Amino acid sequence: MVLRVGIAGYGLAGRVFHAPLLKGVGFDVVGVLTTNSERKASAVSDFPAIKVVESIEQLLELDLDLLIVASPNSVHASQAIAGLKAGVPVVVDKPMGRSLKETEEIIQASKQFNTPVTTFFNRKWDSDALTIKKVISDGVIGKIFRLESRFERFREAINPGSWRENQDASEGGGILLDLQPHLLSTALDWFGPAELVSSSINSIRGGVDDDSVLVLKHASGVDSYLSGSAIIGSPGPRIRLIGDKGALIINDLDPQEAILRNGVYPKGGVWEQSTKSKAFIHRGDEVTEYQSVDGNYAQFYVQVKEALSGGSWPVTTDEALSVAKIIELARLNSIR
């Protein structure tokens, strides 16, 4: 049976990430919610038989097996709860909610209406994320005690067309909500539960927060330094993972986003080209290349499909809550 999916929102998240991954894994994208004329045209171009609607109520009338909430953060909670109330399982793009309160409300609605919800922490299926799991398993750098994980770029000016860079935090904008969910979800996945030790959240360009560093202490003993910034003139390596027998360095971003932006999708849930990030083991002056693992975001939706038949969801509500709690505390610390 082909599962019917509706996507709320058809911007970067909806069109570039969710739609091609759903198509690649074999879902039938039957409906899109958008009021933007260009995005309406894009949806029809991508899926000629699609129904384009202008309200969440209309989208939920399309006999859906799954709802994807890929709208701006300001409506994540209202649209997710509408889907859950209608009995439709929901995938919410990150962050699940703008705040801990909204995240808890979505999860409570899932329990109340006995309908599952998950969130799109896709970076757990980056090449670097899967390579780190291999490094941990292999023990190649010994006892790991520090992680440095970054999403850093340099944009001198605020993009006037980006809601993420112009809406304040209460509306869902800012780097803390945009990039830290990726960094936090992966760090917690690799090294387990953690407490926030310190946080620095800044607005360097005078608008919404555009620079953040969070420091975590994991119960496993690892310290994580997580940097998300739009205003770093010299971005650091994507990953520096340090153990007592060496360090893993990954300089480049996982290539999947660039591939998806070029209109290519993983047919049958499998990429036809390499999706590896180059990885190196450093031991002082000695540097050797380490065999990295191909990334595959399609695995998220492979697991969603299995979950709809009774399997486990790819991201648990506990994971979403853990990320939301740390972000909430970081925000509170920054305004004291």
C-alpha positions in Angstrom: 0.0 0.0 0.0 1.3 3.4 -1.0 1.1 5.9 1.9 -0.4 9.3 1.3 1.5 12.3 2.6 0.6 16.0 2.9 3.3 18.7 3.4 2.5 21.9 5.2 5.0 24.5 3.8 6.9 24.2 0.5 10.0 26.4 1.1 13.5 25.1 1.8 12.5 22.5 4.3 9.4 21.2 2.4 10.7 21.3 -1.1 14.4 20.7 -0.8 14.4 18.2 2.1 11.1 16.5 2.8 9.5 16.1 -0.6 12.4 14.4 -2.4 13.2 12.1 0.5 9.5 11.1 0.7 9.5 10.5 -3.0 12.7 8.5 -2.9 11.4 6.2 -0.1 8.1 5.6 -2.0 5.5 7.8 -0.2 2.8 9.5 -2.4 2.9 13.2 -1.9 -0.7 14.1 -2.5 -1.1 17.6 -1.0 0.9 20.7 -0.2 -0.2 23.7 1.9 1.2 27.0 0.8 -0.2 30.5 0.0 2.8 31.6 -2.0 2.2 31.6 -5.7 5.8 30.6 -6.7 5.7 27.7 -4.3 2.3 26.6 -5.6 3.9 26.5 -9.1 6.9 24.6 -7.7 4.7 22.0 -6.1 2.7 21.4 -9.3 5.9 21.2 -11.3 7.4 18.6 -8.9 4.2 16.6 -8.5 1.7 17.3 -11.4 -1.2 15.4 -9.7 -0.8 17.2 -6.4 -3.6 19.1 -4.6 -2.4 22.6 -3.5 -4.4 24.0 -0.6 -4.3 27.1 1.6 -5.2 25.9 5.1 -4.3 23.0 7.4 -7.9 22.0 7.5 -8.0 21.5 3.7 -4.8 19.5 3.8 -6.1 17.2 6.5 -9.2 16.5 4.3 -7.0 14.6 1.8 -7.2 11.2 3.6 -3.5 11.4 4.7 -1.5 8.7 6.3 1.2 11.2 7.4 1.5 14.9 7.8 4.8 16.8 7.4 4.9 20.2 9.1 7.6 22.1 7.2 6.1 25.6 7.8 7.8 28.5 9.6 8.4 27.8 13.3 5.6 30.1 14.3 3.0 27.6 13.2 4.7 24.3 14.0 2.6 23.7 17.2 -0.8 24.7 15.8 -0.4 22.7 12.6 1.1 19.6 14.4 -1.7 19.6 17.0 -4.3 19.9 14.2 -2.9 16.9 12.6 -2.7 14.9 15.8 -6.3 15.9 16.7 -7.4 14.5 13.3 -5.6 11.2 14.0 -2.9 11.7 11.4 0.7 10.8 12.5 3.0 13.9 12.2 6.6 14.7 11.4 7.6 18.2 12.5 10.6 19.8 11.0 13.1 21.0 13.6 12.6 22.5 16.1 9.5 20.7 17.1 8.3 23.9 19.0 9.5 27.4 19.4 9.8 26.8 23.2 9.8 24.0 25.7 6.1 24.8 26.4 5.1 24.4 22.7 7.2 21.2 22.5 5.4 19.8 25.6 2.0 20.8 24.2 2.7 18.9 20.9 3.8 15.8 22.8 0.8 16.0 25.2 -1.5 16.2 22.1 0.1 13.1 20.7 -0.7 11.3 24.0 -4.2 12.7 24.3 -5.2 11.7 20.7 -3.1 8.5 20.7 -1.4 9.5 17.5 2.4 9.5 17.1 4.6 12.5 16.4 8.3 12.8 15.7 10.7 15.5 14.6 13.1 15.8 11.7 16.6 15.6 13.3 18.0 14.6 10.0 21.6 15.4 10.9 21.7 12.1 12.8 22.1 10.6 9.3 24.9 12.9 8.1 28.1 11.3 7.0 29.9 12.9 9.9 27.3 11.6 12.4 27.5 8.0 11.1 31.3 8.2 10.9 31.5 9.3 14.5 29.5 6.3 15.5 32.0 4.1 13.7 34.9 5.9 15.4 33.3 5.3 18.8 32.7 1.6 18.0 36.2 1.1 16.6 37.9 2.9 19.5 40.4 4.3 17.0 41.0 7.5 19.0 40.8 5.9 22.4 38.8 7.4 25.3 36.9 10.3 23.9 36.7 13.3 26.2 35.8 16.3 24.0 33.6 17.1 21.0 33.6 20.3 19.0 30.7 20.4 16.6 30.0 23.5 14.4 27.6 24.9 11.9 29.4 28.2 11.1 29.2 30.5 8.1 29.9 34.1 7.2 27.0 36.4 6.1 27.9 40.0 6.8 24.4 41.3 6.1 21.0 40.0 7.3 19.0 38.5 4.5 15.9 40.6 4.3 13.9 37.8 2.7 14.6 35.2 5.4 12.1 34.9 8.2 14.7 33.0 10.2 16.9 36.1 10.2 14.2 38.6 10.7 11.6 37.2 13.1 12.5 37.5 16.8 12.9 34.4 19.0 9.3 34.5 20.2 8.2 34.1 16.5 10.6 31.3 15.9 13.6 33.1 14.4 17.3 33.1 15.3 20.3 30.8 15.1 19.6 29.1 18.4 16.4 27.6 17.0 17.8 27.1 13.5 21.2 25.4 14.0 21.5 24.3 17.7 18.8 21.6 17.3 21.1 19.9 14.8 24.1 20.2 17.0 22.3 19.2 20.2 20.4 16.2 18.7 23.6 14.7 17.3 25.7 15.3 20.4 23.1 13.7 22.7 22.8 10.8 20.2 26.5 10.1 20.3 27.3 10.7 23.9 24.1 10.4 25.9 22.3 12.7 28.4 23.9 16.0 29.2 23.6 19.1 31.4 24.1 22.6 30.0 27.3 24.0 31.6 27.4 27.4 29.9 25.9 29.3 26.9 26.6 32.4 24.9 23.9 33.8 22.6 24.5 37.0 20.7 23.1 39.3 18.1 26.2 40.5 16.3 24.5 42.1 13.3 21.9 43.9 15.3 18.9 41.7 14.5 17.8 38.3 15.8 20.4 36.1 17.6 23.0 35.0 15.0 25.8 33.6 17.1 25.7 30.9 19.8 28.0 28.6 21.7 26.6 25.9 24.1 28.8 23.8 26.3 27.5 20.5 27.6 28.7 18.0 30.2 27.5 14.5 29.3 27.0 11.9 32.0 29.3 9.7 29.9 32.2 12.1 30.7 32.4 13.9 27.3 32.3 17.7 27.1 30.6 19.1 24.0 31.3 22.5 22.6 28.5 23.4 20.1 28.9 26.5 17.9 26.1 27.8 15.6 26.8 31.1 13.9 26.1 33.1 10.8 28.9 35.6 11.3 32.2 33.6 11.6 34.7 34.9 9.0 36.9 31.8 9.4 34.6 28.8 10.1 36.3 26.0 12.1 36.1 22.3 11.1 32.7 20.8 11.1 33.9 18.2 13.7 36.9 17.9 16.0 36.5 14.9 18.2 39.3 14.4 20.7 40.3 11.2 22.4 43.4 10.2 24.4 44.9 8.4 21.4 44.2 11.0 18.7 41.6 13.3 17.1 39.0 12.9 14.3 38.8 15.9 12.1 36.0 16.4 9.5 36.3 19.8 7.8 33.4 19.8 5.3 29.6 19.7 5.5 27.8 16.5 4.6 27.1 16.8 0.8 23.5 15.7 0.9 21.9 19.2 1.1 23.9 20.3 -1.9 22.8 17.2 -3.8 19.1 17.7 -2.9 19.3 21.4 -3.9 20.4 20.2 -7.4 17.1 18.3 -7.7 18.6 14.8 -7.2 16.8 12.4 -4.8 17.7 9.0 -3.3 15.9 6.6 -5.5 14.6 3.6 -3.6 16.0 5.4 -0.5 19.6 4.9 -1.7 21.9 7.6 -3.1 23.5 6.7 -6.5 26.6 8.9 -5.7 29.0 9.1 -2.8 27.6 11.1 0.2 30.8 10.8 2.3 32.5 13.7 4.1 36.3 13.3 4.2 37.6 12.3 7.6 41.1 12.3 9.1 42.8 11.0 12.2 45.4 13.4 13.7 48.1 12.2 16.1 50.3 15.3 16.4 52.1 15.7 13.1 50.9 12.3 11.9 47.7 12.6 9.8 45.9 9.6 8.1 42.6 9.5 6.2 39.9 7.6 7.9 37.3 5.7 5.9 34.1 7.7 6.5 30.5 6.4 6.1 28.0 7.6 3.5 25.3 9.8 4.9 21.6 9.0 4.1 18.7 11.2 5.2 16.3 8.8 3.5 16.8 6.5 6.4 14.7 8.8 8.5 11.7 8.2 6.3 12.5 4.5 5.9 12.1 4.3 9.7 9.0 6.5 9.6 7.4 4.0 7.1 8.4 1.1 9.4 6.9 3.0 12.4 3.6 3.4 10.6 3.5 -0.3 10.5 4.3 -0.7 14.2 8.0 -0.2 14.3 10.0 2.4 16.3 10.1 6.1 15.3 13.4 7.5 14.2 13.4 10.3 16.7 11.6 9.9 20.0 9.6 12.5 21.8 12.2 12.2 24.7 14.9 13.3 22.2 12.8 16.3 21.2 12.2 17.2 24.8 15.9 17.0 25.7 16.8 19.4 23.0 14.0 21.8 23.8 15.0 21.8 27.5 18.6 22.7 26.8 17.6 25.5 24.3 15.2 26.9 26.9 17.8 26.9 29.6 20.4 28.5 27.2 17.9 31.2 26.4 17.1 31.9 30.0 20.8 32.1 30.9 21.4 34.6 28.1 18.9 37.1 29.5 20.0 37.1 33.1 
